Amino acid sequence: MARLEWPLHVVRRVALATAAAVVLVTALWLGVGWIQERQARCADGVVEQGPHDECVGVTDGSYAFAPHLDDVRRKILEENDRILANADKEPYVSVAYLTNFTQTAEDSNSAEGVRHELQGAYLAQHRHNRGDLSATPKIRLLIANPGSRSVHWQHTVDELIARKDSPDRLVAVAGLGPSTDENLAAIKRLSEHGIAMVGATMTATNIQGINGFVRVAPTNEDEAYAAAGFLKRRGVGTAVVIQDVAQGNLYASTLGTAFTQAFHDGDKYKLVAERMTYDSSVGSAWQNELRYMPGQLCLQRPQLVYFAGRGRHLTHFLDALSNRSCTDQKFTVFAGDDTTNLTAEQLAHAAETGVEVLYTGLSHPDMHRASPQSVSAPSAKNFQPGGLLDQWFPHDLRHDGGALMGHDAVLTAAHGIQMAARWQGKVAGDAVARMFHQMDGSQQVAGASGFISFQNNGNPRNKAVPILRLNAKGQAEFVEVSAAEGKPPEAQ
């Protein structure tokens, strides 16, 4: 067969056309990749992750993870920029505030709660850098978001670890979110890399004994014993425990067990039925489980129902209890600190059920007025009407206690940084962590939520616990200050 010969000018045209096509396809591919990269990047240190395109990572305040954080993140950015501008005169290190700053319906903490935590964290930064507690090295405050339910904790924690040796000089992480498996995993990884950690609202008793980790919140065990002591003083003799048994809900599991141990005492104080349980991880079935519990309670008629579950589940239970058949029976419900994560609307709705609701909080602005010896006056005044937070962020009710806990967590980190600089010269994460266990006596943390020192396992020593009541307006009404041992520590 004769071979087909192409004229030379045709061959050249085909070759040029093919080359042009390759260049075009390559350019398009690179262009699409560049666009995708641009879309995935929210800001320096912040990227989109997951099916909901959440922006997660670490920022110095130049990026807002949510619009309602704008006011506080701008103040943080301004202070961080000021610290950098003076870096040649005054040394600095960084502390990150880590919690889920983007929420969905599956999160136990609220948008209001995390905003208040960040406001308190900024107050502590301000006091340490140029306020009444002014000290060196100065602190840059970073904002770290692991996403809703901390699903993207690995990405954000890796971003924090990378900032240890960078110009950020990260030495500590505060906040750390609610008591969940994801946040526990984040703590363990930060510990492996020698970063000091201070939990703000994390209360699960079994999160302890981790190198470099302490917390300023009372444990669930402390809350349970403080609640049991208060109830016994009030003359309550019979109770039933309702508990969420969802796997990974460390808060509920440790709270229910602790109250059972704290309350039961012979025939004088007893549980009149086995623990009643529901599983919030099983679709909407948990709502049906809660709906049928009032029928059993009408038969058992306890003086108290202790609810060991998240606040958003509590509102469903109160709805069911308000529709009980035994309308002549009055019930009092006592819950844990997660109740403070309910929004104002949810609290108001809970109040409408007509059931008396008491709960242990982590802190409350009225603690100082009721028990001035157990709370630092210089710290507490900032949370009163006309105080610094009121001046900076007016018209923002902070009765959930988040601002006090965020403040005390960063204040503890700042205290450790100052002690490490004074006693060891070098400020690194492991040095700061060692200082946590020297915070006793005259070196205890003068917190707005109570005076704080730490046990060897990282838990606060006999921390002050406020007893709160949900009033008819759906607001947290302060009742008294309690503690695991009956009386909280005082100033030394």
ABEGO torsion letter per residue (X at the ends): XBBBBBBAAAAAAAAAAAAAAAAAAAAAAAAAAAAAAAAABABBGBBBBEAAGBBBEBBAGABBABAAAAAAAAAAAAAAAAAAAAAAABBBBBBBBBBBABBBAABABBAAAAAAAAAAAAAAAAAAAABAABBOBBBBBBBBBAEBGGAAAAAAAAAAAAAAABAAGBABBBGGEBBBAAAAAAAAAAAAAGBBBBBAABABAABBGBBGBBBABBBAAAAAAAAAAAAAAAGBABBBBBBBABBGBAAAAAAAAAAAAAABBEAABBBABBBBBBBAABEAAAAAAAAAAAAAAAAAGBABBBBBBBAAAAAAAAAAAAABABAABBBBBBBBAAAAABBAAAAAAAAAAGBBBBBBBABBAAAAAABAAABBAAAAAAABBGBAAAAABBGBBAAAGAAAAAAAAAAAAAAAAAAAAAAAGBBBAAAAAAAAAABBEAABBBBAAEBBBBBAAGBBBGBBBBBBBBBAAGBBBBABBBBAAGBBBBBX
